[in-house]
Amino acid sequence: MTKSKDAILIRGGDKVSKPELRPMDALIELSVKMKTEEDYVQFGFKSLFFQGLGKSDNLPMPGFVVWLHEQYAKALLESGVRHVLRDTR
C-alpha cells in the first residue's frame, strides 16, 4: 500500500505476503480531493486488473465478471460517500 496526500494505492489479487508477480494482479487507487472554495469533495476509485505472469491476449476475467466488478466498485464508492455525508451533517 502506498499513500500520498490525496490518494491510497493498494495492490490486490493475492496474499500480501507474495511480493513477486502473480498470475492475476490488481492495483486499486482510492482518492479524495477537497474543494473547500467550491464547498464539495470529489471521491475517486480506480482499479486495474492484469496478468502478472506470462503473456495473454485474453482479459484476466471474463466480460461478465468485469461488469460485476464495476457494479461492486460503484456500490462500494456510493456507500462510502453516503457514510461520509451522513457523518458530516
HELIX and SHEET records of a PDB file:
HELIX    1   1 GLY A   63  THR A   88  1                                  26    
SHEET    1   A 4 THR A   2  LYS A   3  0                                        
SHEET    2   A 4 ALA A   7  GLY A  12 -1                                        
SHEET    3   A 4 ASP A  25  LYS A  35 -1                                        
SHEET    4   A 4 TYR A  40  PHE A  50 -1                                        
END                                                                             
